[in-house]
Amino acid sequence: MALVGIVARPHGLRGQVVINVETDFPDDRFKPGASVFVERDGRVERRVVGSVRFHKGRPIVAFEGVDSIEAAEELAGRELRVPRDELAALPPGTFYRHDLIGCRVERVSGEPEGSIGGSRLVVRGRRGAVLIPLAAAICTTIDPAARRIVVDPPEGLLELNEDGS
């Protein structure tokens, strides 16, 4: 399951919630009739969007069956997920963040650098955590299927970006 949003808080008294978006396609993901999944008490529950409006770029959603502020409060902080096979196809050369996490990172020379370990291109390896820009000039090969990213950083970039953690 892929993360598409997090319920920030209730909105109003009738069960609506404000969503912090974790998708590039919020208009498609949070349209009436769309389904998302929420984990509650060890169970995964399907929630259907009944209505939505956007305010300052964030969706305010009314889920079917959530009709009170108390019910909305129970969703606060919950992650909204969808099956990965329901994600939109991306154009060539673009990737979903979750496809890059766990990829091993190596230099063009084949020397290992570490692996991607979060939502930013933070490479964790023998030097600790190093920040590397996700730019075509530096990341010469990105192959999520092979779980591999090849980098050719400019001289001194890795040392400059070491964060010491």
N, C-alpha and C positions, 0 to 999 in steps of 0.2 A: 504494500500500500504506500502511496506517495502522499506526502503532506501538501495540502492546498490552502490551509488556513488554520487560524487559532481563534477561538471565541474569546474576544477581549472582555466583554461585559454585557449585561442586559441593557436594553434601550427601551425606555417607556415602561408601561405597566401591562402590556398585552403579550409579552413573551418574545418580543423581537430581541435580537442580539447584534452587536457590532463585531465584525470579523476583521482580524489582522490578516491580510492577504499574503499567501505564500505561493502564488502562482502568477505567471505572466498573462493568464487568460481569465481574469475574474468575471468578465461579462458572460463568458460561456459556462464557467464552473458554478456560478451562483445565480443562474437564471431559474425562474419558476419551473418546477418539475424535475430539476437536477437532484441527484442523490449524492450525499456524502456519508461517511461512516465515522462514528464516534465510539471510543472505548469508554465504557462505564462499568465499574464494579466487576472487572474481568470479562465483560461481555462486549462484543462489538454490535452497535446498534446503527441501523440505517436511518438517516434523517433526510426528508424530502423538503426542498425549498418550496414554500408556499408563495411567498412574495419577496421582492427585494427592491431596494432603492439604494443609490449610492450617495454618500455625503463625504466630501473632502477625500474622494478616492477610495473610501472603504465601504463595503457593502453593509447595509443594515438589513438583516435577514429575518423573516418569520418562517420558522420551520413548522411543518404540519404537526399537530399534536402538542406543540409547545405554545400554550396560550395564557400563561401567567408570568409575572416577574419571578415568582419562586421557581418555576420550571426553567426559566431562562438562566437564573442564577446557578442552577445545577450544571449548566453547560459552560459557565465561565472558566477559562483556562484550558478547556479541552481542545485537543488537536482534531482537525477535520481532515480526513484522508479519503482517497479514491484508489481503486485498483490501478496499478501501473499500466495495464493494457487499455485503460480508458483515457490516458493522457494524449494530448494532441501531438501529432507528428511534427517534428521540428525540421526546419530547413537544413541542408547540409552545412556542416561546420559549426553547428550550435548543439548544445548539450544540456540535458537536465542536470542540475546540481547533484542529485542523488546518484547519477550515473558515474560521477567523477570521484565521489567519496570512496576511499579504499584503493584507488588506483595507485600502483607503484610509480614513483617518479625517478627517472634516471637522466643523466646527462647524455648528450649526443655520443660521448665517448663510451657509454655503457656503464659508467660509474653510478652506483645507486645513490639516490639522495634521500629517499624515504617514501612516505605515502601521504595521500591527501586525507586529511582528518577533520573536516568540518565544512561549513557552508562557504568558507572563503578558501582561496588557494593557499592554504597554510600547510606546508610540507613538514611532517614530523620525521626526523631522522637523527643521525649521529650528532648533528650540531644543535639539536633542540628543535624548536619551531622556527621555520624560515618562511617569510612572506615572499611569494613569487607572483608577479602580475600574470594574469591569464590573457596573454597577448600572443598573436600569431608569430610575431618576431622572436618570441622567447620560447613558447610552447610549440615546437616544430611538429610534433606528432601527438595527437590525442586519439586514443583508441580504447573507448570504454569496453568494447567486447573483449579485448585482450587484457583489460585492466591495467593499461600502460599509458603514461604520458612522458614524452621525451622533451627535455628542456635544453636550451642553448643560451644560458644567461650571459649578459655582458659581464666583462671583467669587474669583479668586486661587488656585484649585485647581491649575491648570497650572503656575503659577509656584512654588507650594509644593512640588510633587512633582518638579521638575526634578532629575535626579540628576547632571547635569554631564557625562555620558559622551557 
